[in-house]
Amino acid sequence: MGNWTIAVFELRGLSAVIAFRLIILWLILFFAIYNRKLIAANDQIRIEPFLTVVGAAILHMAGNVFIVIFSQRFVKRNLYFLIFLFDVALISWVIYLTQGFESDLYLIYFLVIFMTALSRKPVNTFSVAGLGCLMYGFIFLKNNGAAELLNPSVIIRFPLFLIAALFSHIISSNIEGSKEDLTAQLKQIEKERMEVDSKLRFATLVSHELRSPLAVMKSGVNLVIDEVAGPLNTMQKEHLEIVRRNMDRLHALIDNVLTFAKLQSGNSVFKIKEGILNTTVREVCEGYRYLAEDKKITLELKLDPSLTNVRYDKDKIIQTLHNLVGNALKFTSRGGITVTTQLDREADCAVVSVKDTGPGISGDDMPKLFREFQQVGEKESGKPRSGTGLGLAICKEIIEGHGGKIWAESAPGKGAEFKFSLPLRGSS
């Protein structure tokens, strides 16, 4: 069966045909009742035209009943357009017996043509248009001479049937093409959503299954290191410290995987409230002050005093700052790190910058920075990078969840600067 559709109501097939024919019936009754041939000179209803309208309404309703009873045959044989041929004949009959060629009912022809065009079969559309044109011409010749047919106000009406068929077919094709594109997009979105949900369920399951035994192992290692089970020599303590550090690294990996999965699936809740961003930045940086001193590098803060209240999720921005400052500290062996906040009045946002004097990032690595499970900078540092490769990807999800942007500026040997912006009005 052709894909019959009324775009406004998103109806298909049988329902669309019946609904449209009811509209036609209402229009027939409306135009026919309010025309001069139903009213006699003494303001009485003229019986013959009135019975014509009533008869047309009965036949029209009988057609709907016929469609319902034999719907399966109509579907299998694609016979819907026959109903519209019948409607064209019915409209012509009402026009002929009421107001004639001058009747405004002829406009209903074009509605029938448009509905037929939704079958996406040009032969059906032009068949209905052709029948309407012939019957309309017959009505004219019945009441007027053939010579009057050349009158411009008369002859202009007949090409309109074919023009209506052509434009209706074009519109129908565009509607159907748009529907197919939209359907394909919705299916793709649904597929991607299911994939993301599947990843989240997997990450949650793995995290749960790994966290419990990891917590037990870590507790046991801590007891041994604290010499609860007996004294340890120096070598034993060193080996156990290596185990503990790797267990902490595994725990961080599990947390990052779960955090990233939640952010990517949209299941992470952003608790956005008004806060003082400078205070949050200062608190995070103070936690790295002693680590910077141990590496003999500087950690400088440049906080814009004009930057007051900003709407943001404090915990998630703290996580972002930990990732950025922690990375800068990890990759900087000399010089220092500068953390800056700035109010960008033109863009109506707050900008936070973390700049280091480390080895920098090559042009080839720049596009990989915010992708998941990507690690960069091995060429510049001369040694492999540790970590999960999720830190910057998590930062990107967090900042974009606020409606902001995150980016990096760097060149080999010139350090790196990571910046992110937060809209002052926050994300709703």
PAGU-812147 format. One line per 4 residues: number of its first residue (from 0); their letters; for each residue x, y, z of C-alpha. Coordinates in Angstrom, 2 decimals, padded with zeros to 5 digits. Example, Ala and Ser with C-alpha at 12.3 -4.5 7.8 and 13.67 -1.06 7.14 Angstrom:
0) as) 012.30,-004.50,007.80 | 013.67,-001.06,007.14 .
END
This chain:
0) mgnw) 000.00,000.00,000.00 | 001.12,003.53,-000.68 | 002.17,005.44,002.38 | -000.90,007.66,002.77 .
4) tiav) -000.35,010.45,005.23 | -002.02,013.56,006.53 | 001.00,015.44,007.78 | -000.83,017.54,010.37 .
8) felr) -002.41,014.62,012.16 | 000.21,012.00,011.31 | -002.50,009.59,010.14 | -001.84,006.59,007.93 .
12) glsa) -003.76,004.41,005.49 | -007.40,003.72,006.29 | -007.68,006.31,009.09 | -006.27,009.04,006.84 .
16) viaf) -008.70,008.26,004.01 | -011.78,008.24,006.24 | -010.73,011.39,008.13 | -010.07,013.25,004.89 .
20) rlii) -013.38,012.13,003.37 | -015.23,013.44,006.44 | -013.59,016.82,005.83 | -014.77,016.68,002.22 .
24) lwli) -018.30,015.83,003.39 | -018.34,018.81,005.75 | -017.17,021.12,002.97 | -019.80,019.78,000.55 .
28) lffa) -022.55,020.42,003.08 | -021.18,023.86,003.97 | -020.86,025.12,000.38 | -024.03,023.46,-000.86 .
32) iynr) -026.37,024.59,001.91 | -025.24,028.22,001.70 | -025.88,028.72,-001.99 | -028.72,030.49,-003.70 .
36) klia) -030.22,027.47,-005.49 | -031.34,025.88,-002.21 | -033.48,028.90,-001.34 | -036.60,029.77,-003.34 .
40) andq) -037.92,033.30,-003.84 | -040.27,032.90,-000.85 | -037.34,031.92,001.40 | -038.41,028.29,001.42 .
44) irie) -035.96,025.44,000.86 | -036.09,024.02,-002.65 | -036.68,020.29,-002.37 | -034.76,019.00,-005.40 .
48) pflt) -031.36,020.66,-004.67 | -031.81,019.92,-000.97 | -032.38,016.21,-001.66 | -029.33,016.27,-003.93 .
52) vvga) -027.14,017.46,-001.08 | -028.65,014.97,001.35 | -028.22,012.16,-001.18 | -024.58,013.13,-001.72 .
56) ailh) -023.97,013.07,002.04 | -025.56,009.61,002.32 | -023.50,008.25,-000.57 | -020.38,009.74,000.92 .
60) magn) -021.01,008.13,004.31 | -021.84,004.85,002.58 | -018.44,005.05,000.91 | -016.75,005.26,004.31 .
64) vfiv) -018.69,002.21,005.51 | -017.67,000.39,002.33 | -014.01,001.24,002.97 | -014.17,-000.11,006.52 .
68) ifsq) -015.88,-003.36,005.48 | -013.52,-004.07,002.58 | -010.41,-002.44,004.04 | -008.18,-005.49,003.58 .
72) rfvk) -008.90,-005.66,-000.14 | -008.22,-001.93,-000.49 | -004.90,-002.35,001.28 | -003.78,-005.39,-000.71 .
76) rnly) -004.78,-004.02,-004.11 | -003.94,-000.36,-003.49 | -007.45,000.75,-004.53 | -007.67,003.88,-002.41 .
80) flif) -007.45,006.15,-005.41 | -010.75,004.63,-006.70 | -012.46,006.17,-003.69 | -011.11,009.55,-004.72 .
84) lfdv) -012.33,009.04,-008.27 | -015.74,008.41,-006.72 | -015.39,011.61,-004.66 | -014.60,013.60,-007.81 .
88) alis) -017.74,012.24,-009.47 | -019.80,012.99,-006.34 | -018.53,016.56,-006.12 | -019.26,017.06,-009.82 .
92) wviy) -022.81,015.79,-009.32 | -023.47,018.17,-006.43 | -022.00,021.10,-008.40 | -024.12,020.26,-011.44 .
96) ltqg) -027.40,020.02,-009.51 | -026.88,023.04,-007.25 | -024.97,026.15,-008.28 | -023.35,024.94,-011.47 .
100) fesd) -020.02,026.04,-012.96 | -019.81,029.13,-010.72 | -019.97,027.05,-007.51 | -017.13,027.43,-005.06 .
104) lyli) -017.34,023.68,-004.52 | -014.85,023.24,-007.35 | -012.10,024.09,-004.83 | -012.74,020.71,-003.19 .
108) yflv) -011.40,019.09,-006.36 | -007.94,020.33,-005.38 | -008.22,018.84,-001.88 | -009.02,015.46,-003.40 .
112) ifmt) -006.07,015.80,-005.80 | -003.72,016.60,-002.92 | -004.91,013.61,-000.87 | -004.44,011.33,-003.87 .
116) alsr) -000.90,012.66,-004.31 | 000.01,011.37,-000.86 | -000.07,007.86,-002.34 | 003.18,008.82,-004.12 .
120) kpvn) 001.83,007.37,-007.37 | 001.78,010.05,-010.10 | -000.59,008.04,-012.31 | -003.22,008.08,-009.56 .
124) tfsv) -002.82,011.80,-008.97 | -003.10,012.77,-012.63 | -006.00,010.34,-013.17 | -008.02,012.06,-010.44 .
128) aglg) -007.02,015.50,-011.75 | -007.93,014.53,-015.30 | -011.34,013.18,-014.30 | -012.06,016.35,-012.32 .
132) clmy) -011.07,018.53,-015.27 | -013.28,016.56,-017.70 | -016.31,016.57,-015.42 | -015.90,020.26,-014.63 .
136) gfif) -015.75,020.95,-018.37 | -018.87,018.84,-018.89 | -020.74,020.91,-016.30 | -019.76,024.10,-018.09 .
140) lknn) -020.77,022.84,-021.55 | -024.07,021.62,-020.16 | -025.08,025.13,-019.13 | -023.11,027.26,-021.61 .
144) gaae) -022.09,027.26,-025.24 | -018.76,025.95,-026.49 | -017.80,029.44,-027.68 | -017.84,030.75,-024.11 .
148) llnp) -015.22,028.14,-023.20 | -012.55,030.45,-024.66 | -013.39,033.19,-022.18 | -010.14,033.85,-020.20 .
152) svii) -011.98,033.75,-016.84 | -013.29,030.28,-017.77 | -010.42,028.58,-019.56 | -007.92,029.56,-016.85 .
156) rfpl) -009.62,027.16,-014.45 | -008.87,023.95,-016.34 | -005.04,024.00,-016.34 | -005.25,024.50,-012.57 .
160) flia) -006.20,020.82,-012.21 | -002.96,019.63,-013.78 | -000.90,022.29,-011.98 | -002.47,021.20,-008.69 .
164) alfs) -001.63,017.56,-009.48 | 001.99,018.45,-010.27 | 002.57,020.58,-007.18 | 000.72,018.10,-004.93 .
168) hiis) 002.98,015.32,-006.17 | 006.10,017.42,-005.53 | 004.93,018.36,-002.03 | 004.01,014.76,-001.24 .
172) snie) 007.44,013.53,-002.36 | 009.16,016.15,-000.20 | 007.00,015.24,002.81 | 007.77,011.56,002.38 .
176) gske) 011.47,012.23,001.90 | 011.55,014.35,005.07 | 009.71,011.62,006.97 | 012.17,008.98,005.82 .
180) dlta) 015.12,011.18,006.83 | 013.55,011.90,010.21 | 012.78,008.22,010.77 | 016.37,007.28,009.93 .
184) qlkq) 017.68,009.96,012.30 | 015.40,008.80,015.11 | 016.49,005.19,014.61 | 020.13,006.27,014.70 .
188) ieke) 019.56,008.31,017.87 | 017.77,005.39,019.50 | 020.58,003.04,018.49 | 023.21,005.38,019.93 .
192) rmev) 021.19,005.81,023.13 | 020.94,002.05,023.56 | 024.67,001.70,022.98 | 025.43,004.39,025.57 .
196) dskl) 023.03,002.81,028.07 | 024.64,-000.57,027.45 | 028.09,000.91,028.10 | 026.84,002.54,031.29 .
200) rfat) 025.33,-000.71,032.56 | 028.55,-002.53,031.75 | 030.71,000.14,033.44 | 028.47,000.13,036.51 .
204) lvsh) 028.57,-003.67,036.75 | 032.34,-003.85,036.31 | 032.90,-001.03,038.79 | 030.75,-002.73,041.40 .
208) elrs) 032.38,-006.12,040.87 | 035.89,-004.67,041.06 | 035.43,-002.20,043.90 | 034.41,-004.73,046.54 .
212) plav) 037.39,-007.10,046.22 | 039.72,-004.13,045.67 | 038.56,-002.56,048.94 | 039.22,-005.83,050.79 .
216) mksg) 042.70,-006.17,049.25 | 043.57,-002.55,049.99 | 042.46,-002.94,053.60 | 044.63,-006.04,053.95 .
220) vnlv) 047.68,-004.36,052.41 | 047.26,-001.36,054.74 | 047.16,-003.68,057.77 | 050.37,-005.37,056.66 .
224) idev) 052.12,-002.04,055.95 | 051.08,-000.79,059.40 | 052.75,-003.95,060.79 | 049.59,-005.11,062.51 .
228) agpl) 050.42,-008.68,061.43 | 054.08,-008.36,062.40 | 057.23,-006.36,061.64 | 058.44,-005.78,058.05 .
232) ntmq) 061.88,-005.13,056.69 | 062.62,-002.20,054.37 | 062.41,-004.18,051.12 | 059.03,-005.67,052.09 .
236) kehl) 057.64,-002.23,052.85 | 058.86,-000.87,049.52 | 057.19,-003.70,047.60 | 053.96,-003.27,049.53 .
240) eivr) 053.97,000.49,048.86 | 054.23,-000.28,045.14 | 051.22,-002.60,045.48 | 049.26,000.07,047.34 .
244) rnmd) 050.04,002.74,044.75 | 048.91,000.48,041.93 | 045.73,-000.38,043.83 | 045.04,003.35,044.24 .
248) rlha) 045.65,003.76,040.51 | 043.22,000.93,039.73 | 040.64,002.50,042.04 | 041.04,005.83,040.21 .
252) lidn) 040.66,004.05,036.87 | 037.40,002.43,038.00 | 036.07,005.79,039.24 | 037.02,007.53,035.98 .
256) vltf) 035.39,004.88,033.80 | 032.15,005.07,035.77 | 032.20,008.89,035.86 | 032.80,009.13,032.12 .
260) aklq) 030.06,006.58,031.34 | 027.54,008.51,033.42 | 028.48,011.84,031.86 | 028.32,010.48,028.32 .
264) sgns) 024.96,008.78,028.87 | 023.40,011.91,030.37 | 022.74,010.14,033.69 | 025.06,012.38,035.66 .
268) vfki) 023.14,015.05,037.60 | 024.53,018.60,037.53 | 023.83,020.44,040.78 | 024.34,023.94,039.48 .
272) kegi) 024.26,026.66,042.14 | 025.60,030.17,042.50 | 029.09,030.24,043.99 | 032.37,032.11,044.13 .
276) lntt) 034.57,030.54,041.44 | 037.76,032.24,042.67 | 037.36,030.55,046.07 | 036.92,027.13,044.46 .
280) vrev) 040.02,027.63,042.30 | 042.08,028.76,045.29 | 040.99,025.75,047.40 | 042.02,023.27,044.70 .
284) cegy) 045.38,024.95,044.04 | 046.28,025.10,047.74 | 046.08,021.31,047.81 | 048.89,021.18,045.22 .
288) ryla) 051.09,023.80,046.85 | 053.30,021.34,048.74 | 053.61,018.99,045.74 | 054.84,021.93,043.64 .
292) edkk) 057.36,022.86,046.31 | 058.62,019.27,046.40 | 059.24,019.45,042.63 | 060.85,022.89,043.08 .
296) itle) 058.41,024.58,040.70 | 056.12,027.53,041.32 | 052.33,027.50,041.52 | 050.98,031.01,040.95 .
300) lkld) 047.37,032.21,041.19 | 046.03,035.19,039.25 | 042.40,035.61,040.24 | 040.25,038.33,038.68 .
304) pslt) 038.64,040.27,041.58 | 035.79,041.42,039.30 | 034.72,037.79,038.91 | 032.19,037.33,041.69 .
308) nvry) 029.28,034.90,041.59 | 029.07,032.23,038.88 | 026.51,029.43,038.54 | 028.26,026.04,038.42 .
312) dkdk) 028.39,022.55,039.92 | 031.11,022.94,042.52 | 032.03,019.25,042.83 | 032.33,018.77,039.07 .
316) iiqt) 034.37,021.95,038.56 | 036.67,020.82,041.40 | 037.09,017.51,039.56 | 037.93,019.40,036.36 .
320) lhnl) 040.48,021.60,038.13 | 042.09,018.56,039.79 | 042.55,016.97,036.37 | 044.01,020.09,034.77 .
324) vgna) 046.27,021.19,037.65 | 047.30,017.58,038.35 | 048.29,017.10,034.69 | 050.21,020.37,034.66 .
328) lkft) 052.08,019.36,037.82 | 052.82,015.90,036.46 | 054.29,017.16,033.18 | 056.22,020.17,034.52 .
332) srgg) 059.73,019.53,035.80 | 060.98,023.11,035.88 | 059.52,026.60,035.75 | 056.01,026.72,037.11 .
336) itvt) 052.27,026.63,036.75 | 049.98,029.65,036.53 | 046.26,029.35,037.23 | 044.21,032.33,036.08 .
340) tqld) 040.57,033.39,036.26 | 039.15,036.15,034.10 | 035.78,037.77,033.50 | 035.00,037.96,029.77 .
344) read) 032.27,040.62,029.63 | 031.92,040.44,025.86 | 031.19,036.69,025.87 | 029.36,036.92,029.22 .
348) cavv) 031.38,034.09,030.73 | 034.13,033.27,033.21 | 037.38,031.85,031.79 | 039.74,029.66,033.82 .
352) svkd) 043.25,028.96,032.53 | 045.89,026.46,033.71 | 049.27,027.19,032.07 | 052.49,025.22,032.57 .
356) tgpg) 056.09,025.34,031.36 | 056.26,021.64,030.51 | 057.30,019.97,027.24 | 054.19,021.11,025.38 .
360) isgd) 052.01,019.18,022.96 | 052.72,018.46,019.30 | 050.36,019.51,016.54 | 049.61,015.85,015.75 .
364) dmpk) 048.48,015.22,019.32 | 046.29,018.30,019.72 | 043.17,016.77,018.04 | 043.42,013.73,020.35 .
368) lfre) 043.46,015.70,023.61 | 039.83,015.41,024.66 | 039.12,011.94,023.26 | 038.55,009.08,025.65 .
372) fqqv) 041.41,006.65,026.32 | 043.92,008.88,024.51 | 047.32,009.70,025.96 | 049.63,012.24,024.36 .
376) geke) 053.03,013.81,024.90 | 055.29,010.74,024.82 | 057.46,012.27,022.07 | 057.99,015.53,023.98 .
380) sgkp) 058.71,013.94,027.36 | 060.63,010.92,026.07 | 058.75,008.52,028.35 | 055.37,006.78,028.30 .
384) rsgt) 052.47,008.46,030.03 | 050.67,006.85,032.95 | 046.97,007.25,033.58 | 043.67,006.14,032.08 .
388) glgl) 043.39,008.61,029.21 | 039.97,009.68,030.51 | 040.82,012.79,032.52 | 040.49,015.36,029.74 .
392) aick) 037.51,013.55,028.21 | 035.76,013.85,031.58 | 036.69,017.55,031.75 | 035.15,018.08,028.31 .
396) eiie) 031.88,016.36,029.29 | 031.68,018.39,032.52 | 032.34,021.76,030.90 | 029.97,021.12,027.99 .
400) ghgg) 027.37,020.00,030.54 | 027.61,023.53,031.96 | 027.11,025.01,028.50 | 030.75,026.09,028.32 .
404) kiwa) 033.79,025.25,026.18 | 037.21,023.76,026.87 | 040.28,024.03,024.66 | 044.06,023.92,024.70 .
408) esap) 046.88,026.05,023.29 | 050.35,024.57,023.04 | 053.49,024.00,020.99 | 056.39,021.59,021.55 .
412) gkga) 058.90,023.05,023.99 | 056.65,025.98,024.95 | 054.41,024.45,027.58 | 050.65,024.04,027.42 .
416) efkf) 047.69,026.15,028.43 | 044.28,024.62,029.06 | 041.29,026.94,029.23 | 037.61,026.47,029.91 .
420) slpl) 034.71,028.91,029.97 | 031.58,028.90,032.10 | 028.55,031.04,031.15 | 027.81,033.50,033.94 .
424) rgss) 024.11,032.63,033.93 | 024.81,028.93,034.18 | 023.14,026.03,032.39 | 019.47,025.39,033.08 .
END
